[in-house]
Amino acid sequence: MKHGEVIKLDSGLVMRRAKVSDIQDLLTLYFTIYGSNYPLALGTDRTVMQKIILEKDSLWLVIVDPDKNALCASAVFEVDVFFKIARAEGFVTHPYYQSKGLASILLNHASDYLMKDNKIVNSIYATTRTLSVSPQLVFIKNKFKPLGIFPNAHRLASYETLTLMAKHDPEVLKKRARIEEVPEALGPIFKASEKYIKSPHPMPRLLKMVRPKPSGEHLEFEIILAPDFVKRRFAQTFKDPFDVFFPFHEPNLLLTSKNGEVDIYGYLSKSDGYCALITATAPFYSMAGRLRPLLQQLHDYGVSYVEILMAMDSILSLETLLDVNFLPSAIYPAMLDYKGKFMDLVLMTRSMEPLNFRGMQIEKSFKPYIDQYVDLWKQMHLDVLGVFDDK
């Protein structure tokens, strides 16, 4: 949708791009629904909102009631044009208009605009909270496929699990790169994803995991949380964008080993303990057997959850992460287009806190991802107990 373009809906409402002059009304709308607990800056921070609205590649759509001059609904689609991927977020509808299917209208229009009509992106993904099943149903009804979960990912009123789903250009899915073999711990989640997005290739061979041996001296890290410094050093260190693929995450965290062997760049939200490790100056398998102290250090620093995106054929690095209790919780098929090769990525996650799915509401298609995660968690944490009979 072009700036200034207006689409009249059958209901008499009007859909258009958001304007800077809408910011106050948008703030009021998000506050009306979420109070002061909305976790995204795009619903609470004027500067962030203005930046997204003015960003030429992003798409912020609103629906307006022209008779009442009222803002009815809002949705944001951030776009990474280089990697051809979009993130759908910030869906909100005023209570008075919630029976009109406005979220679906926004989602359907943006999906067609970005992926079908203009070929701007290969896929669009979304994460949804699990306090209610309604947001999940909106995406599933609009042909988004369930990809997995983010267990205990955000600490809001309590630790909260999110879902992950995406919608792809069908032609892209036909070009998925073949994966010959994966660690056996990834077998269940690969089978779960096959229920919803069928791979054009045979099931990969499952390799019996061998516990990685320490690959060097003990590593001690210093933690630097300094957004401007980290972003500047990150840009100086990595020149190839494919070395730093982690859409919509900008590094603000540097984990630097005291011996100078490796730097790990990440994003940390101090408010809720969420941490994404974006990339490192050495492959993770080079740190095999030496990461446990760092994870304890991060926990002491206030991190409650860590995630890493990894290519599914990075066997040694995946085994290194499995060895320190990271578990596969989502698969994103054809997420990365690397020189015409569409690569599947797996989300490896580690919750630093006890799992708590109490009160969570999920649409049934996410159940296989929950089941495989819980089974692996039990194998990793409970089935290793040594039980002895003193007789």
JOBELHU-V58055 format. One record per pair of residues at least 6 apart in sequence whose C-alpha atoms are under 8 Angstrom apart, sorted by the first residue. I is the first residue (numbers start at 1). J is the second residue. If there is no record, write none. Layout:
<<I	J> <I	J>>
This chain:
<<1	16> <1	17> <1	113> <2	17> <3	16> <3	17> <4	16> <4	17> <5	16> <5	17> <6	14> <6	15> <6	16> <7	14> <7	15> <7	16> <8	14> <8	15> <9	15> <12	65> <13	63> <13	64> <13	65> <13	66> <14	63> <14	64> <14	65> <14	66> <15	61> <15	62> <15	63> <15	64> <16	61> <16	62> <16	63> <17	59> <17	60> <17	61> <17	62> <18	53> <18	60> <18	61> <18	62> <19	53> <20	50> <20	53> <20	54> <23	46> <23	49> <23	50> <25	71> <26	43> <26	71> <26	74> <27	43> <27	44> <29	71> <29	92> <29	93> <29	94> <30	38> <30	43> <30	44> <30	92> <31	38> <31	43> <32	94> <33	92> <33	93> <33	94> <33	95> <37	156> <38	44> <39	156> <40	90> <41	48> <41	49> <42	48> <42	49> <42	52> <42	90> <43	49> <43	90> <52	58> <52	60> <52	78> <53	59> <53	60> <57	78> <57	79> <57	80> <57	81> <58	76> <58	77> <58	78> <58	79> <59	76> <59	77> <59	78> <59	79> <59	110> <60	74> <60	75> <60	76> <60	77> <61	74> <61	75> <61	76> <61	106> <62	71> <62	72> <62	73> <62	74> <62	75> <62	106> <63	71> <63	72> <63	73> <63	74> <63	102> <64	70> <64	71> <64	72> <64	73> <65	71> <65	72> <71	94> <72	93> <72	94> <72	97> <73	91> <73	92> <73	93> <73	94> <73	102> <73	103> <74	90> <74	91> <74	92> <74	93> <74	103> <74	106> <75	88> <75	89> <75	90> <75	91> <75	92> <75	103> <75	106> <75	107> <76	88> <76	89> <76	90> <76	91> <77	86> <77	87> <77	88> <77	89> <77	110> <78	86> <78	87> <78	88> <79	85> <79	86> <79	87> <79	121> <80	86> <80	247> <80	248> <81	120> <81	121> <83	121> <83	336> <83	337> <84	120> <84	121> <84	122> <84	123> <85	121> <85	122> <85	123> <85	124> <85	125> <85	247> <85	335> <86	121> <86	123> <86	124> <86	125> <87	124> <87	125> <87	126> <88	124> <88	125> <88	126> <88	127> <89	126> <89	127> <91	103> <92	103> <93	102> <93	103> <103	138> <104	138> <104	139> <104	142> <107	139> <107	142> <108	142> <111	124> <113	119> <114	120> <114	121> <115	121> <115	122> <115	123> <115	168> <115	169> <116	169> <122	168> <122	169> <122	172> <123	166> <123	167> <123	168> <123	169> <123	335> <124	166> <124	167> <124	168> <125	164> <125	165> <125	166> <125	167> <126	164> <126	165> <126	166> <127	162> <127	163> <127	164> <127	165> <128	135> <128	136> <128	162> <128	163> <128	164> <129	135> <129	160> <129	161> <129	162> <129	163> <130	160> <130	161> <130	162> <130	163> <130	360> <130	361> <130	362> <131	359> <131	360> <131	361> <132	360> <132	361> <132	362> <133	361> <133	362> <133	363> <136	163> <136	362> <136	363> <137	363> <139	165> <140	146> <143	167> <144	165> <144	166> <144	167> <145	165> <145	166> <145	167> <145	196> <145	197> <146	163> <146	164> <146	165> <146	166> <146	193> <146	196> <146	365> <146	366> <147	163> <147	164> <147	165> <147	166> <147	193> <147	330> <147	331> <147	332> <147	366> <148	163> <148	164> <148	165> <148	329> <148	330> <148	331> <148	366> <148	369> <148	370> <149	161> <149	162> <149	163> <149	164> <149	329> <149	330> <149	366> <149	369> <149	370> <150	161> <150	162> <150	163> <150	164> <150	329> <150	330> <150	349> <151	160> <151	161> <151	162> <151	329> <151	349> <151	351> <151	355> <152	159> <152	160> <152	161> <152	162> <152	305> <152	351> <152	353> <152	355> <152	356> <153	159> <153	160> <153	161> <153	162> <153	274> <153	304> <153	305> <153	306> <153	351> <154	160> <154	161> <154	272> <154	273> <154	274> <154	305> <155	271> <155	272> <155	273> <155	274> <155	304> <156	272> <159	356> <160	357> <161	357> <161	360> <163	366> <164	330> <166	332> <172	334> <172	342> <173	199> <173	333> <173	334> <173	342> <174	199> <174	200> <175	334> <175	341> <175	342> <176	199> <176	200> <176	333> <176	334> <176	341> <176	342> <176	343> <176	344> <177	334> <177	341> <177	342> <177	343> <177	344> <178	201> <179	201> <179	204> <179	312> <179	313> <180	204> <180	205> <180	313> <181	204> <181	205> <181	206> <181	207> <181	313> <182	204> <182	205> <182	206> <182	207> <182	312> <182	313> <182	315> <183	206> <183	207> <183	208> <183	209> <183	315> <183	318> <183	319> <184	206> <184	207> <184	208> <184	209> <185	209> <185	328> <185	376> <186	206> <186	328> <187	206> <188	372> <189	328> <189	329> <189	330> <189	331> <189	368> <189	369> <189	372> <190	331> <192	368> <192	369> <193	331> <197	333> <209	319> <210	319> <211	319> <211	320> <211	323> <212	288> <212	289> <212	319> <212	320> <212	323> <213	288> <213	289> <214	287> <214	288> <214	289> <214	290> <215	286> <215	287> <215	288> <215	289> <215	290> <216	286> <216	287> <216	290> <217	290> <218	290> <219	257> <219	258> <219	259> <219	290> <219	291> <220	257> <220	258> <220	259> <220	293> <220	294> <221	255> <221	256> <221	257> <221	258> <221	294> <222	255> <222	256> <222	257> <222	258> <223	253> <223	254> <223	255> <223	256> <224	230> <224	253> <224	254> <224	255> <224	256> <225	252> <225	253> <225	254> <226	252> <226	253> <226	254> <227	251> <227	252> <227	253> <228	252> <229	252> <230	251> <230	252> <230	253> <230	254> <230	265> <231	250> <231	251> <231	252> <234	251> <234	265> <238	244> <242	338> <243	279> <244	278> <244	279> <245	278> <245	279> <246	278> <246	309> <249	267> <249	278> <250	266> <250	267> <251	265> <251	266> <251	267> <251	268> <251	278> <252	265> <252	266> <252	267> <252	268> <253	265> <253	266> <253	267> <253	268> <254	263> <254	264> <254	265> <254	266> <255	263> <255	264> <255	265> <255	266> <256	262> <256	263> <256	264> <257	263> <262	280> <262	281> <262	282> <263	280> <263	281> <263	282> <264	277> <264	278> <264	279> <264	280> <264	281> <265	277> <265	278> <265	279> <265	280> <266	275> <266	276> <266	277> <266	278> <266	279> <267	275> <267	276> <267	277> <267	278> <268	274> <268	275> <268	276> <268	303> <269	275> <270	302> <270	303> <272	304> <273	302> <273	303> <273	304> <273	305> <274	303> <274	304> <274	305> <274	306> <275	303> <275	304> <275	305> <275	306> <275	307> <276	306> <276	307> <276	308> <277	306> <277	307> <277	308> <278	308> <278	309> <283	317> <284	317> <284	320> <284	321> <285	316> <285	317> <285	318> <285	319> <285	320> <287	320> <288	317> <288	320> <289	320> <289	323> <291	324> <292	324> <299	352> <303	352> <304	351> <304	352> <304	353> <305	349> <305	350> <305	351> <305	352> <305	353> <306	349> <306	350> <306	351> <306	352> <307	347> <307	348> <307	349> <307	350> <308	347> <308	348> <308	349> <309	345> <309	346> <309	347> <309	348> <310	318> <310	345> <310	346> <310	347> <310	348> <311	343> <311	344> <311	345> <311	346> <312	318> <312	344> <312	345> <312	346> <321	327> <321	348> <325	350> <325	380> <326	348> <326	349> <326	350> <327	348> <327	349> <327	350> <327	373> <327	376> <327	377> <328	346> <328	347> <328	348> <328	349> <328	373> <329	346> <329	347> <329	348> <329	349> <329	369> <329	373> <330	346> <330	347> <330	348> <330	369> <331	344> <331	345> <331	346> <331	347> <332	344> <332	345> <332	346> <332	347> <333	343> <333	344> <333	345> <334	342> <334	343> <334	344> <334	345> <335	342> <335	343> <335	344> <335	345> <336	342> <336	343> <336	344> <336	345> <337	343>>
